[in-house]
């Protein structure tokens, strides 16, 4: 693997994280989850959003 290949993979992973964040956000906004599940999904959404933010600030 070279630097270009690594960057391509990282960019793909970040795109997947953004998609997961957006999907979680949509479910939370629709409030289509049960109470305990909503809490878990909210925590996951927060973690994914934090990871995306940390990556952006590290560039």
N, C-alpha and C positions, 0 to 999 in steps of 0.2 A: 504494500500500500504506500502510495506517495501522499504528499501534502494535499494535492488537489482531490484525490479520492477520499481522504479523511474529511476534508471540508464538505464535500458533496454528501457524505454520510451524516455528518453533524447537521447540515442544513435540512436533510430529509427527516432526521429525528426531531428537530425543532418544529418542523411543519406538522409532524404527527402530534407533538405535545400541544401545539396551538389548536389543532382539531379536537383533541380530547378536552382541552380547556373550554372551547366554544360549545361543545356538546354538553358538558357538565353544566355550564352556565345556562344553556337553553333549558335543560331539565329543571334546574333550580328556579329559573324565572317562571316556568310554567307551573311550578309547585306540584309536579306530577309524581312526587315521591312521598313515601310515608315518613313520619317524624324522625325515627332513628336513621333511616336511609338518607333523609335530607341532610342530617348532621354529617354523616360519613361522606356524602357527595360534596358537601360544602368544604369539608376539610381537604378532600382530594383536589377540589378546584383551587383552593388556596395554595396548596403545595405545588401544583403544576404552574400556576401563575407566578409563584415565587421563583421557580426554576427558570422560567422564561425570562423573567426580569433580571435574574442574576446573570444569565447568559448575555443578555443585551448590555448590561453594565460592564461586563468583562471584556467586551470587544474593543 
